[in-house]
């Protein structure tokens, strides 16, 4: 991981890239635009990431780990967040309040361009954490075992809360908290056993999932901030 001054500069570059990406879309943003917005020379950007593709991959991965960090923090504050309906509620709010996370989840090619489909390291990290979460839920009896095509049904039900407002704008103005509450109700009523899990099991599972998320955050940091740069350029 780079030293602190270079880490701060890298974050300044990523902050500038994020702002411009949300404002203009990935196709219109250039390295020159990012450097100008960050108040540095174009060559300095290349000290951190050799290509625009590498920079945008790092940007999307950084957005993803904000979700992991937020989830880990909520698990630390309230272990009950590990229960599926609570977890879906919290991740829904964390996601929809971040334009990059929302764009990634909905494969928004207008905003992200080809990065919507090619951010391979970011998607791999997301897939791996999803698998670990799923194993933890099923292994601790947090989900029903009598639902046909359980995983597909659960994912389809949850995805609708992210996507339906785009299909039917009539619901675009529904408050995010109200949507999150409705999502939690659907998951609780449709996919969890009628009796809640044992508090001791919840506590243990929350600790296990938090460690998983924090481990991935550490690994992703190494990918976001590769190597060291020791001087300004350009």
N, C-alpha and C positions, 0 to 999 in steps of 0.2 A: 504494500500500500504506500502511496506517495507520502512525503512529509506534509505537515499541516499547511504551510503556505501554499504548496502546490495543490493540495486537496481543496483548499478554499477557492483557488483559481479555477480548478476543474468544476466545482459546483457553480461558480459564477458563469462559466461557459454553458453548463447544462441548464441553468436557470434561464439564460438568454435564449437558448435553443427551444426550451419548453414554451416560453412566452411567444416566440415567433411561430412555432409549429401550430399552436392553438389559434393564433391570429390569422395565419396565411395558409396553412397546410404544408405538408412536407415537400411537395413538388416545387414550391416557390421559394423555399428557404435555402439560402446558400451559406457556405462557410464564411464568406465575406460579411453577410448580414449578421451572422451570429457573433463574429469577432467585433463588429462595430457596436452591436448592442451590449456586448460584455465589456467594451472599453479596452480591448487589447488588440494586438496585431494578429493578422490571419495566421502567420507562422506559429504563433503561440498555441493556437487551437491544435495544429498538427503535432505539436510536442506531446499532446495528451492522446489524441486519436488521429491515426494516419489517414482516415477517410471519413467522408460524411456518413457512410453506412455504419462504421464503427461508432461514431459519435451518437447516432440516433439509436443504435442498439443499446448503448450505455444509458441513454436518456430513458428509454422504455423500461429497461431493467431497473433503473432507479425509481421510476414510478411504481413498478411492481413491488419493490421491497418496502415502499411506504405502506402498502397494504399489509405486507407480512409484519412489519414493525407495529402497525396499528393494531392488528389482530393479537400479536403477542402481548402488547401492553394491556389490551382489554382482558385477555386471559389472566394476566397477572393481577389486575384489579378485581376481577370477578370470575372465578373459575367456572361458574355456571355458563359462561359464554361458550364453552366447548360443546354444549348440547346443541344438536343441529339447528333447531329453529332459532335459537339465540345467535348462533354463529352466522347463519345466513342473514339474519337481520343486521348484524354489525358489519359484515363484509359488504352488504348491499349499500349501506350508508357511506362507508369508506370509499367505495368504488364510484358511486354516482356523483359524489362531491368532488371528484378529481377528473377533469376532462380527458386526460391521457388514459387513465384506467378505463373510463367509460368507452373511449374510442377503441382501445385494445379488445375489450370484452365483446363489443359489437362488430368487430372487424371493419371499422369505419375507414374505408379506402379513400374517401374524399379528404379526410384529415391526414391520415397516416400514409397514404399511397401504398407502395409495395411493402412498406414496413409492417403493415397490418398482418401480413402473411409470412414474412421472412425473418421476424425477430426470433430466431431459433433458440438462442440461449435463454431468452426471457420466457419463451413458451415452455421450454424444457423444465426450467425451475418451477414454473406454475404447475405443470403436469405432475412433477414429482411431489410437490407439497400437497396437491390434491389427492394423490394416491395414498400418501401417508395419513392424511386426514380421514379418508374413506376407510382405510384399514382400522384406524382407531375407533371410528364410529361403529363399524360392524363388529369389531372384536369386543367391544364393551356393551353391546346390546342397546345402543342408542337409537337404532332404526328397527322398524318392523321387519319380520322375516316372511310375511305373507302377502307382500305386494308384488304383483307381476311386473317383471322388468324394472326392478326397484331403482337401479342407478339411472337408467334412461328417464324414468318417470319423474324422479326427483330433480334431475338436471333440467328437464323440459319445463317443469313447474316453476323452478326458480328463474330460468332464463326469460320466461314471459314477463316477469316484473321489470326486467331491464329493457325489453324490446317493445312491449305492447303500446306504449305511448307514442312510439314512432309510427306504428301501424294505424293507431286511432288517436289523433291529436286531441280528441275530446278529453282525454285523461292526462294530458301533458301538465295541467296545472294542479293535479292532486299533490298535496304536500308530501315531501320525501319521507317524513316520519310516518305518515299514514300508510304510504306504500310499504315501508319496512315492517310496520305492524301487521299489515295484511299478509305479507310474505311469511312472517313468522307464524301466523295463524295457520296458513295453508300447510307449511312444513310440519307443524306440531300435530294438526288434526289428521293429515293424510299419511304421514310417514314415520311417526314415532309411536312406540308402545303406549298404551293408555296410562300406565303408571310410570312416573318419572324415575330416573336412575338413582341408585344409592349415592348419597352425598360423598362418601369416601371414594367411590369409583369416579365421580365427577372431578374431584380434587386431583386424583392421580392422573386422569386422562388430560386434564387441563395442563398440568405440569409437563407431561410428555409432549403434547402438541406445541406448547410454548417453546420447548427445547428444539423441536424440529424446525419451527419457524425461525428461531434465532440462529440456528446453524446455517440455514439457507441464506439468511441475511448476510452473515459473515462471508460465505462463499461468493455471493453476488457482489459484495463490495470489492473483492479482489478483481472481479471481471470489469466492474465499472471504472475503477481507477487503476489502470494497468501501468506498471513501471513508475519511473521517476523522471521528472524534468527539472532542470536546475537553473534555467535561465529564461528570461523573456526573449521573444523573437518578434521581428516585424514591427 
